Amino acid sequence: MRTIAVSIVTPDGPVYDSDVNMVIAVTATGELGVLPGHIPTVAPLQIGAVRLKKDNATEIAAVSGGFLEIRPEKVTILAQSAELAEDINVARAQEAAKRAEALLQARRDDTDFRRAELALQRATNRIRVYEGKV
């Protein structure tokens, strides 16, 4: 089966670099599946999971926004943050979700609700990726 090279890079450095059979990512317009030979494309990423299908296994990464650049032979994901499922500290993600929920429920005037909503989305995404519920 043909493969396509995939690199996931964050401002902190590389997170993933391997050849896979298929990449599935959540973009601004919905899920996008990428196979080897895909037409060149650039798409903004949403907070979500990136599934990397390799032979009979699937690796999953939690991604918090960024861009997906597709070329026929390579996919590059430039993410604000990204973690492979096995690298996620689920306890830290659960604490972040609790803090964000508390901020949203407090309804104080000084609360930045959009920021709290995004923090909750990121934490929930990390928990779902860790648990394999994507």
C-alpha positions as a printed NumPy array, in Angstrom:
array([[  0.   ,   0.   ,   0.   ],
       [  1.266,   3.487,  -0.847],
       [  2.226,   5.869,   1.918],
       [  2.493,   9.593,   2.455],
       [  4.993,  11.347,   4.749],
       [  3.448,  13.215,   7.685],
       [  5.045,  15.806,   9.968],
       [  3.288,  17.449,  12.906],
       [  5.191,  20.496,  14.114],
       [  4.453,  22.953,  16.947],
       [  6.309,  26.072,  18.109],
       [  7.943,  23.78 ,  20.712],
       [  9.289,  21.446,  18.037],
       [  8.354,  18.309,  16.105],
       [  5.676,  16.002,  17.532],
       [  5.342,  13.356,  14.815],
       [  7.251,  12.348,  11.709],
       [  6.426,   9.123,   9.855],
       [  4.954,   7.598,   6.715],
       [  1.257,   6.684,   6.902],
       [ -1.435,   5.338,   4.589],
       [ -4.031,   8.037,   5.39 ],
       [ -4.441,  11.223,   7.408],
       [ -7.816,  12.427,   8.712],
       [ -7.985,  15.913,  10.219],
       [-10.705,  18.324,  11.376],
       [-10.609,  21.48 ,   9.266],
       [-12.763,  24.606,   9.324],
       [-15.091,  23.028,   6.739],
       [-15.253,  19.532,   8.267],
       [-13.202,  16.359,   8.307],
       [-10.685,  15.925,   5.523],
       [ -9.145,  12.597,   4.545],
       [ -5.806,  12.631,   2.759],
       [ -4.344,   9.754,   0.749],
       [ -1.029,   9.626,  -1.138],
       [ -1.22 ,  11.691,  -4.342],
       [ -3.767,  14.19 ,  -2.923],
       [ -3.939,  17.522,  -4.727],
       [ -2.025,  20.382,  -3.082],
       [ -4.21 ,  22.038,  -0.447],
       [ -3.884,  24.314,   2.564],
       [ -6.625,  24.278,   5.195],
       [ -7.046,  25.807,   8.657],
       [ -7.358,  23.238,  11.443],
       [ -9.915,  23.244,  14.24 ],
       [ -9.427,  21.935,  17.75 ],
       [ -9.763,  18.215,  17.181],
       [ -8.116,  14.866,  16.588],
       [ -5.791,  13.989,  13.744],
       [ -5.987,  10.292,  12.911],
       [ -2.937,   8.746,  11.301],
       [ -3.729,   5.366,   9.704],
       [ -0.695,   3.152,   9.28 ],
       [ -1.116,  -0.438,   8.114],
       [ -3.659,  -1.959,  10.535],
       [ -3.153,   0.609,  13.323],
       [ -4.332,   4.146,  13.933],
       [ -2.329,   6.71 ,  15.88 ],
       [ -4.193,   9.757,  17.176],
       [ -2.954,  13.245,  18.012],
       [ -4.849,  16.015,  19.799],
       [ -4.349,  19.246,  17.835],
       [ -5.359,  22.735,  18.928],
       [ -5.675,  24.708,  15.73 ],
       [ -3.115,  25.558,  13.104],
       [ -2.791,  24.699,   9.415],
       [ -2.708,  21.58 ,   7.293],
       [ -0.511,  21.74 ,   4.182],
       [ -1.003,  18.917,   1.706],
       [  1.319,  18.055,  -1.136],
       [  1.067,  14.83 ,  -3.19 ],
       [  3.96 ,  13.238,  -1.298],
       [  3.801,  14.976,   2.114],
       [  1.392,  16.36 ,   4.716],
       [  2.66 ,  18.996,   7.127],
       [  0.586,  20.005,  10.128],
       [  1.659,  23.303,  11.676],
       [ -0.211,  23.269,  14.979],
       [ -0.439,  25.711,  17.853],
       [ -0.157,  22.657,  20.1  ],
       [ -0.263,  18.908,  19.484],
       [  0.134,  15.758,  21.551],
       [  0.035,  12.109,  20.631],
       [ -2.558,  10.154,  22.628],
       [  0.071,   8.265,  24.624],
       [  1.809,  11.528,  25.622],
       [ -1.293,  13.233,  27.044],
       [ -1.332,  13.887,  30.776],
       [ -5.021,  13.139,  31.286],
       [ -5.05 ,  14.33 ,  34.908],
       [ -3.765,  17.739,  33.788],
       [ -6.37 ,  17.852,  30.999],
       [ -9.169,  17.007,  33.46 ],
       [ -8.006,  19.773,  35.816],
       [ -7.92 ,  22.262,  32.918],
       [-11.476,  21.255,  31.964],
       [-12.668,  21.759,  35.568],
       [-11.065,  25.214,  35.745],
       [-12.632,  26.268,  32.443],
       [-16.071,  24.961,  33.475],
       [-15.808,  26.833,  36.774],
       [-14.977,  30.069,  34.953],
       [-17.91 ,  29.617,  32.584],
       [-20.328,  28.894,  35.443],
       [-19.105,  31.773,  37.643],
       [-20.576,  34.381,  35.267],
       [-18.33 ,  37.123,  36.66 ],
       [-17.922,  40.382,  34.748],
       [-14.149,  39.967,  34.452],
       [-14.352,  36.489,  32.872],
       [-13.152,  36.17 ,  29.308],
       [-15.814,  33.708,  28.165],
       [-14.369,  33.028,  24.699],
       [-10.995,  32.186,  26.201],
       [-12.629,  29.893,  28.781],
       [-14.697,  28.168,  26.06 ],
       [-11.567,  27.51 ,  23.976],
       [ -9.717,  26.197,  27.037],
       [-12.617,  23.818,  27.695],
       [-12.627,  22.657,  24.042],
       [ -8.865,  22.007,  24.13 ],
       [ -9.063,  20.085,  27.41 ],
       [-12.066,  18.046,  26.256],
       [-10.304,  17.228,  22.981],
       [ -7.21 ,  16.009,  24.842],
       [ -9.347,  13.82 ,  27.135],
       [-11.287,  12.337,  24.191],
       [ -8.07 ,  11.605,  22.266],
       [ -6.498,   9.994,  25.323],
       [ -9.577,   7.806,  25.824],
       [ -9.746,   6.961,  22.11 ],
       [-13.255,   8.453,  21.723],
       [-12.68 ,  10.16 ,  18.391]])
